[in-house]
């Protein structure tokens, strides 16, 4: 176990409502670790940026619940399989359906893209595995041999082999070029849930409901290790990028394994429940899980996880004493490595069958007109235009976002349950910020667009936009009038008037969905969780809406809530919108009136005798609040000289915060 420290090893990044009905599957983009696809019983596939609760796009077309989803290696395509056996491939950059594949007769259970070719593998409850060429209709090969449902598929790094894991307790290895089984591994005693190739060596790992991970040598086709220690079925496995260790995801835990000899380097408790997928990026492991209609994402800081040393699993009690590493590691030194081809894979590399064999069976073929009609009903609904353009339509391929070298997710405060995350990789305005917020609850008019926050050091303070005014924000009436009545037709004039209408609709829809998400979290959990969710959306207007509600109900406030709200008040007081300032001032007054005496007395109290964990936690929270309040006091002093309604509010606050000057 990694040693305890003041910095968290694992934390929940966010939780959000992903579908209008239950979520049935999800997948992370393995290249960036920053894209997430979810499939639901509402027959939709939704695409998200990890850490943001705003859906980028929603893919429609399936007529049955989506059972399986997967990104390709470049994260430019996503494939989804449904309960009926149909498979759809979407081009995310073009925002359109690329191919509809019909051939399976039952639920799709697993999907996998070829590492560099235009091939796709699928498995089903019908026990068949099919290899498809995405560029054409009909499958290339059908692989038969499993006697129960296939749960996982994986292509070898060189693209020559396909591994499959099944409920029949076996793992099979298929030769793509020959179209036949190479070998079968039978050592598991329960259903095999997941299979993955080592990134470099001829090594295969399989995780099972028998709570073990088996490692298979692909030169000798023998088992070289059985990793035990998980107390629940192994749901996910993932080799580290350099192949030095293996991460195992089970219910509420992450284990780090080594082999030759078998050993467990570390075990990290993670509250992700039944984790569904893992990815590694920037020395962080991202895990995602789903329950009912909500999806949760978690982060494990791999820099704080042991990936060497440890104790042998079988025969030696784990006593935290590191093993002496062999001078010549068995696996790395002796095992063969994959040879990647220098050119892309073409359909000629796969052994071709006759035209009759390559076509889908009778009754599964459909006419071109049927396929065209089916693809017409499939669509990609873009819910977040700014994120979509930034991620899938970059101006320069080198700066593709999510970036290959994106910033790590910051850890939350030690006393916080959820992370308060502000993405640094994008500078887009929040899609729902379209108008100023009043002091009323969310049903009132929406708050204004909040541009990227700038400090007084870098740019002069923007002009304050009053909450009561006679002109709309950001609109010039002249823009809606034709330049010359003689030069513009009625249609052209109407087109000018409607300019930006679609973008506005997208922004308003996104705002409404964000508020629904916050409301659902509040109803299911508590106000602290709801506020954490609102903060994680990186949308000040949502935070303002929540504060406008709880400012009217002081009984809802707790010290935990203050630690989350104070950093947001800092942003609100420095906003250019008077309505934002007023909301921030109201919240700050409430904190000073109801919590300052508690904070001050706690910090001045003499140390207690013995160990008092509750007191220590309260002391830590009070210290954090006091530090934040002192920063806010400086802002208030600087703004107290302003005129107008907001100036009066700052003067009142300055008097209320005077005791801070005498504090510890």
N, C-alpha and C positions, 0 to 999 in steps of 0.2 A: 504494500500500500504506500502510495506517495505520502510523504510527510506533510502534516498539516501546516498551513501558512496563512498569512493574512489575505492572500490573493486566492480567489476562487479557482478551482480546477475545472469545474463544470457549472453551467447555468442554463436556464431557459432563455432563449433569445426572444421568442414571441409565441403568441397563440392567437389564432384568428378563425373566423367562420369562412370556410372555403367554398361551400356549396349550399344550395337551398335544401338539399337532402343529405343523406349520409355519404361520407367519403368512403370509397371502396379501395382506392389504390393511390400511390404517389411515388415519385421518382425525382432524385436530384441529378442535376447536370454534373457529371464527374470531372469534366475538364476545368470548370471555373469554380464549382461548389457554391455558386451564387444563383442558380436558376432552379425552380421547383415546378413540377407539373403534378396536378392532382386530377383524379378521375372520380366521378360520383354517380350515384344512382339517378341523378337528374339528367344522365346521358351526355354530360358535358365534360370537356377537358379544359381546365383553367391553368394558365401560366402565370407564375409569380416570381418576383425577385425576392430571394431569401432576405429576411429582416424587414420586409415591407408588407403591410397588410392590404395593399392596393393591387387588385388583379390587373395584370398587364393586358391579357386578352383571354377570351373564352371561345373555345373551338366547339362548334356544333356539327351535327351530321349523324351521329350514332342514334339509333332508334331504341336501343336497349342500354341498360346500365353499363358503364365502363368498368372493366374488370382488371385491366393492366395498362400501364403507360411506361414509356421509355424515351429518353433523348438519344440522338446519335452522338458520335464523338465530338463533332464541332458545335453541337448544341444549336444547329440551324434547322433541324427537323425533329419532330416528335411523332411517335407512333402510339396508337391506342387500340386495344382490343376489347370487344364488348362481350356481353353475356350470350349473344346469339352466335358468336364465332366470327363476326366480321372484323376486319382490321382497316384502320384508316391512318394514312401518313399525311402530315401537314408540313408545308414549308413555312417556317416561322418568319423568315425575312420577307417573303412575298405575301404573308398573311393569307394563305389559300390552301385548299385541299390539294395534295399532290397525287395521291393514289388511294383507291379503295380496293381491298383484296378480300375475296370471298373464297372459302375453301374448307374451313373448319366447321364441324357440325355441333360444337358445344363451346362452353365458356373458354375464352382465351386466358391462359394461366401464366404465361411468361412470354417476353419479347426481348429481342436483342439485335442491335445493329452490328454489321460487320465492321471491323476497326478502320478499314479504308476503302472498302468497295461499296457498290450500290446494292448490297444484299441485306436481307432481313430474315431472322429466324423467329418462328413462333411455335408455341406449344399450346395444347388444349386439354380439356377434360376428356376428349376422345382418345387420349394417349398418343396421338400423332405429333410429330415434329415436322414442320415444313420450312423449306428454304425458298425465299422469294427474291426475285430481281425487281427492285422497286421501279425500274424503268419500263416494265411490261406487266401485262395481266397474266395471271396463272402462276403457280408455283414451279420452281425449278426441280426440287427434290422433295420426296416425302420419306421420312425416316420412321420405321416401325421397329418396335422391340420392347418398349416399356409396357407394363401390364396395368399401371394405374396412372393417374394424372401427373404430368410433368410440371414441376414447380419452379425451375430455374434453368436458364440457358446462358452460356458464356462462350464467346469466341476466343481462341488463343491469340496472343499478341501478334503472331505472324499471319493470322487469318486462314490457316490451313485446317484447323480442327474446331470442332464444336463439342462442348461438354453439356450434358443434361442431367438434372437431378430430379428424382421422382418420389412419389408417395410409396412406390414399391420397394423402398429402402436401397435402391441401387443408383450408381452414377455411371453413365455411359459416355464413352469417348467416340466421336464420329469423325471420319476422314471426309472432308468436303469434296476433295478432288476425285475420290473413288466412290463416294456415296455409300459407304458401308461402315459398320461398327469396327473400331479398332480393338477396344477392350471394354470390360465391364467390371466395376468395383462393387463388392458386395458386403463390406465389413460393417456397415451401419445396421442397427437393430430397430430403427424407426424411420419414419418419413424423412427424406433429405430435402431441406428447405432452400438451400442456397449453395452455389458452386462458383468458384472464381479461380482464374489462372494467376500464377505468380507473374509480375510484370516483366521479368527477365529470364528466369530459369525454367527448365522443364519440370514444373511443379504445379500441382493442382490441389486446391483446398475445398472441402465440402463440409457444410454445417447441417446438423440434423436435430430432429426432435428428441433423439436419444441423449441430448445434452453434450455431445462431443463434436469435435472438429477433426476430420481425418485429412492427412496430407499424403499425396500420392506422387511417387516418382514416375515421370512420364517417359523415361528411357527404359527402365526395367519393369514398369507397370506393377510396382509393389507399393504397399503402404509403408511409409517411413516414419509416421508419427500419429499419435492419437492424443489430441489436446483435450483434457478434461478439467472441469472446474466450474463451468456454468451450472447454475442450479435450476435453470429453466431452458426450454428449447432454444437452440441457436437460430436466430432470425436473420442476422446479417453478418457477413464477414467482409473484410476489406484489407488487402495488403497495403503496407505503407508504400509511398511512391518509390523508395529505394529498395523495397523488397526485404528489408531487414527484420520486420516483425509483422504480425497479423493481428488486426483488431477484430474483436468478436462482440457483436451487439446482441444482448439478450434482454429480457424484461428488467428494466430499471438498473441495468449495469453495463459497463464496458470493460472487457478484459483485453490485455495485451499479451500475446503469446510469442514464444520463440520455439524453435525446433532444432533437433540434432545437437543437444538433447532436448526433449520436450520440457518446457518450463513456462511458468506464468510470470511475466515481468511485473505486472501491476493490475489492480482491479479498482475501477472508479465507479462509485455509485452515481447514477444519472436517473433522474425521475422521468424518463421518456416513455415509460410503460412498454408497450409492445412496439419497439422501434421497427420501422419499415424500410429505411434506406440510410446509407452512410456515404459521406464524401470527405476528402481531406484537401484543405487549402490553407496556405499561410500558417503552417504549424498548428492548425486547428482542425478538429474533427467535427463535422456537422452531422447531426442525426435528426431525422424527422419521423413523426408518428401521427396517427390520426385516431379520433374517437368521435363517433356520430358525425356531425357536420363540421367539426373543428379540426384544425391541423396545428401541431406544435413543433417548433424547431429548437434544438439544443446545441450547445457548443461545449467541446472539451478542449482545453488548452494542452496541446501535446507537448509543449515545452516543459510542462510541469508533471508529465507522466513518464514513468520509467520505461525505457525501451531496450534495456540491456541488464545483465546481471540476473537477479531473481533466484528462484529455487526450482529444482527439478520437481515436476508434478508427482510422478509416481516414485515411491520408495524413500523420498526425503521430505521431512517436515519443513514447511516454509518458515524459515526463521530470519528472513530478511538479510541473509548473508549472501553476497554476490558469488556467483560461480566464476571460476577461472576460465576465461574464454580460451578456446583452443587456438594455437598459433595459425593453423590452417583450417578455417571453418569448412566442415564437410560439404555443405550445400554449395556455398559460393565458389569454392575452389574446384570442385570435381564435377558439378552438374552442368550439363550443356545449356547454352543460352539460345534464345530464339533469334532467328535471322529475319529481320524485317526486309520486305522487298523494296527495291528502289523505285518502283513504279506502282501506280495504283492498280488495284485488282480489276480485272475485266471478266466479263461473263465467260470468255473462252477458258479461263483457268479452272472453272468448275466443269466437271465431266458432264457433257450434254446428253440428255436422253432424247428419244424420238419425240417428234411433235405431239404425237398422241399421248405419250407419257407425261409430257410437261404441262399439258392442259389440265385445268381443273376437271374433276369427275363430272359425268353427266348429272344434270340437275343442279350443279353448282355454277356452271357457266352462265354468263348473262350477256345479252347483246350489247353492242356499243351504245345504243340509244338508252338502254336501262342504266348503264354505268354513267353516262353523261347526266341523266336525270338525277341519279343518286348524288353525284358530286355537286350538282347545282344547289341541292338543299343543304350541303355542308358549307359552313362559313366560319370565318374568324372574326369575332366581334371584339374590336379593340376598345377596352375600357379605360386605358390610361395611355393617351396618345403620346405624351412626352416620354414616358419610360419606353414605350414601344419603339419610337424613333431612335432613342439613345442606345437601346440594347440590340435591336434587330436590323436597324437601318443606319449604321454608322457612316459618317462621311469618309472616314479613313479606316481601312480594315485593321491597321495596326493598333488603333485606339478602341477596338471593339469592347463594349461594355455588356455584361460584367467583365471587367478586365482580367487578364491572365494573372496579373500581380496586384490584385485588389488588396485593400487594407484589411487587416484582421478585425474581427468583431471585438469591440472593447468589452472588458469584463464589467459586471455591475458592481455597485458598492457592496462591501462585505455584509452590511445589514439589510440589503435589499433582496427581495425574493425574485424579482424580474429585472432584466436589463433595461436601462433607459438608453436606447440606441439612436444616435443621430448619424445617418450615413454621411460619409465624407467623399464618396466617390462620385456623387452627382450634385448638381447645383440647381436642379429643376425646381420651379415653384410647385408647392403641393397642389394637386389637381382640383381640390375642392375649395380653394381659397379664392372666392370670386367677388365678395362684397364685404363691407364692414359689419362687424358683429355688434349688436346692441347689448344692453344689459339683460335681455330676456333669454329664456331657455332656447334650445336648438330650433324650435318651431319658427322662430323669427327669421328675418332675412339673413342670408349667409354672410360670414365675415369676408373681408377683402383679401386680395392676393397679397401674400407676404413674400417679398423678394428675398433672395439669399441675404442672411443677416450680415451686416457690415458694422464694424466698430467705429467709434469716433476717431480712433487713431489713424485708420486708413482712408476714410472718406468723411466729408463734413456731414453733420447730422441732417437728415432729410427734413423737409418741411412737414409739419404736423398736419395730418388730414383729420379735420374735425368730424365728430360723430353726427353732428347736425349740419346739413349743407343743402344747397339748392341745385347742385350739379352732380351728375353721376360720376363715379370715380373711373378714370381711365378711358372715358368716352369723349370723343369730339363730334359734336352734332354735324359738323361740316363733312365728316367722313361718310355720312349716310345720305348726303345730297349729291346728285349727279353734277359733274363738272359743268356740263352744258346740256340743256334739255334737247338741243338740236343734234348733238353727237351721240347720245345714248338712247337705245330703244327701251321700251318698258321692261323687257326681259333682262336687259343688262342692268337697268336700275334696280330691279328686284334682286338680282344676283349680288349687287354691291350691298344692298341692305341686309341680305341674309348671310353676308360674309362673317365667318366665325361662329355661326349658329351651332354647327355640329360639335365644334370644340367646347363650346359652352355647355351643351347637353352632356357631353362626356364628363366634364368637370362637376356638374351638378349631380349626375348619377353616382359618380365616385364619392362625392361628399355624403350623399344619402346612405350609400353602402357602408362607409366608415362609421357613421353614427349608429347604424343598425348593428354593426359588429360590436361597438362599445356597449350598446344597450344589452346585447345578448350576454356579454361577459359579466356585466353588472348584475343581471338577473341570475346568472348561474353561480357566480362567485361573490365578489364584494366590490365596494367602490374603489379600493386600492388597486385591485386587478384591472378594473375598468379604466382607471386613470393611467396605469402603466401601459395598457393597450393603446390608449389615445396618444400617449407620449411617443410610443414606438412607431406611430404612423408618420412622425416628422411633419405634422400638420398643425400649426399653431391655432388655426381656426377651430379645430376639433377640441383642443385643450381649452380654448376660451369658452366653448359651448358647455363643457363639463363644469368648468369653474363657475360659470354663471348660474348653474343649478345648485352646486354644493355651497356656494357663498350665501345662499338663502337658508341653508340648513346647517348651522354651526355644530349641531349635535353629531353630524356625520364625521367630523374632523377628529383625527388621531395623530399622534406624533409621527407614526409611519407615513401618513399622508403628507405631512409637512416636508419630509425629506425628499419626496418626489416632486412636490409643487414648487418649492423654493427655486430650483434651477429654471423652471419654466417662467416664474415671475420675473427673473432676471431678463429673459427675452422679451416679455410683455412690456416691461417698463422702458425698454429701449426701442420699442416698435415706433413706427411713424404714425400709427393709427391711434387716435385718441381713445376709441372704444376699447382697444387692447390695453392701453395704459390704465384706464378706469377699472377694468376687470382685475388687472394685476395689483393695483392699489387696494382694491376692496379685499382681495385675498391676503395681502400683506398686513392690512389692519387687523383682520380676523386672527392671523397667527400671532401678532404682537399682543393683542388683547387677551387671548385665551391660552397662549403657550409660553410667553416670555418668562413669566414668573417660574413656571416649571423648569424651563431650560436653565435659567439663572441659578435657581436653588440647587439643581442637580449638579451643576458644574462647581458650585461653591462648597458643596457638602464634603465633609471629611471622609477619607477612605474607610470603607467598612472592614470589619474583621472577618477573616475567612473568605471563602469563595462564594460570590453572589453573581451568578451568570446573568440573571434578569437585570440587576442593577448595572452591570458592566455594559450590557446591550443598550440600556436606556442612556447611560452616560455617553456612549459612542454616538448615538443618534443626536443627543443634545449638542455634543461638540460639533457635529457636522452642520446642524441647523444654525448654531451660533456663528460659525465661520461664514456661512452663506448670508446670514442676516447682516453681518458687518460689511460684506461686499455690496449688498443692496443699500445699506445706509449711505455709502459713498455715492451711489447713483442718485439716491433721493436728494442728497445735499446739492449735487450739481444741477438737478432739475427744479429745485425749489424756487429758483429765480424766474422761471418761465411765467408767462401771463396766461390768462384764460382758465377754463375749468380744470384742466389737468394741472396747471400751476398751483391752484388752490389745494388740490388733492395732495400734491407733493409737499406743500408747506405743512399740512396737517400731519402727514406721515413723518416729517422731520421732527416734529415735536414728540410724536408717539415713540420714535426710535431713539430719543435722547439717552435713555438708560444704557444703550449699547456702548456709549463712550466710556462708561464707568465699569463695564463688565470685565470679566477675567480675560 
